[in-house]
């Protein structure tokens, strides 16, 4: 009779210990999924691009830049100077160290790089800045071609004041 009680006790303890692990795993999984969902929502709101409808701008080679989209943001230069209306962004980071690393790399390539921060605390790595959209779009295309595929997702930022 004592062996049956011992066996029953061990089975009960084993059942409770396995049950406790399962609830922890599901709690961690739920927390992970919630955090991942929040991260995706933040990325979606940050990466939305607002098209700008302005008169057609034609470059010297005849190509039109009126269909080029820009992302409008209020940014502040935190490392570098001379931020103009339109900028070519090659990187966007939550971590300043990553932005600084990319800045140093591009400075070694001869660019005058600016790190700017937007209102959502994202660091934008800017390799060129211009007063007009056509020049910015042309430089973005040059960078995309020169550094493909690494900077193929480079984009234009229009400074909001």
C-alpha angles and dihedrals in degrees: 000000000000091000091055091052090048091049092047090049093051092048091049092049091048091050092052094046093051091045092053092054092051094055091049091051093050091047091052091046092051091049091048093050092048092051092047091051091051091049091052091050091051092048091049093051092046096047098049109122121208115212116225121215110208132144114289114277116205124197125215091267092055100252118138125230099186091103093054112115125218134193113231117216140150104239134174123211108237099169117029131011144243103064110180134188098280125035137181110232118199099171141022122195142174089207118069092206091062091049091049091050092054090045092055092047093052093044087058086056090056102262125135096228126197125196111209130182125214129209091269090058094251116147114227119201107213121192099179137016130195143178093231135048098229094059091046092050091048092052091046089055091049091051092047091052095043097047100032127183096010097063098024089122094057112139144188123257121201111205114233117205 
